Structure formats: C-alpha cells, structure tokens
Amino acid sequence: MERAEWNAAYKDVTSGYQTLSSAAFGAYSVYNSRNDDGALLHYTNGSTLCLEPNTIVWNNSWVVDKIRIMDSPTC
C-alpha cells in the first residue's frame, strides 16, 4: 500500500461539525490519528460513522462532508 499525503486536519471543537475542506471532500480514506478521541463522520446521505482512535475507514459509495471530534473514543 502506498502512503498517501495528508490533505486536511481538524481540531477540537466544543460542539458541532466542521465542514471538510475542498481538498478533503470525497477523500478515498479517513484516518483518525488521535489517541483518545473519536471522530464522528457525517456523510452527504445523512448517515454517520464513529471512527475510533487510531483507525482508518476506506471510502465506500458514501461521501464524507463533515467531521466532529468527540471527547470520547466511542463517540
């Protein structure tokens, strides 16, 4: 597997989602590099997925459009 380049990074927020940048929108994969915090992914079809710390999700037919950093590893 070839190492991909980072094209976006997101910070802690107190509430709400952060909209993905144009570089990250429709990405092939999302990696949560945090050690203790989950990343709640929001898809354009309204579905969500909790990405636990230090895990990756590969793109399926859904498109991630927003992300929310959670103060919990399990969202």
N, C-alpha and C positions, 0 to 999 in steps of 0.2 A: 504494500500500500504506500502510495506516495504521500509525503507530508504536505498538507495544504497550508496556505498562507492565511493568517488572521485577517478578517476584513471588518470586524466590529468587536466592541467590548462595551459592557453595560455595567452601571454602578448600582449600589444600593439605593432604594427609594423607600419612602415611608408608606406610600400607598400608590396603587395604580400601576398600569402597564407603561413601558417605554416602547415607542414605535421603532421598529427596525429601520436602520438607515437604508438607503437605496442599494448600497453595496451588499448588505446582509439579506435583504428581502429575497425570498426564494432560494436561500442557500441550500447546498447539497447536504450539509450536515450541521448539527448544533452540538457544541461541546460545552459542558458546564465544568469549568476548571476550579470552581470553589470547593473548599474542603468541608464546609458546614452548612451551606445554604443551597436550597433547591432553586431551580429556575422554572417558573410556570410559563410554558409556551402557549401562545394563543394563535390559532390558525384562522385563515380567512373564511373558513366554513363555520366558524363559531366554536369548534372543538378546542379543548385544552389538553395539555400533557405535562405532568410533573417530571422534570429531568433532575434526578437526584445528583448529589455532589460527585464530581469526577467521572461522569458518564457521558456517553455520546448517543445521539439519535440520528439515524440516517434519513434522508428525505424520502418520503413516500409520495403519493399523489397530492398530499396536503401541502399548503404553503404557510409557513410561519410569518406572521406580520407584526407580532408584539411579544414582548418578554417582560416578566415581572420577577425580580429577585426576591426570594422569600427568606424570612428569618427562621427557617426550619428546613431540615434536609428532606422532608417528605411533603412539602407544600401544604 
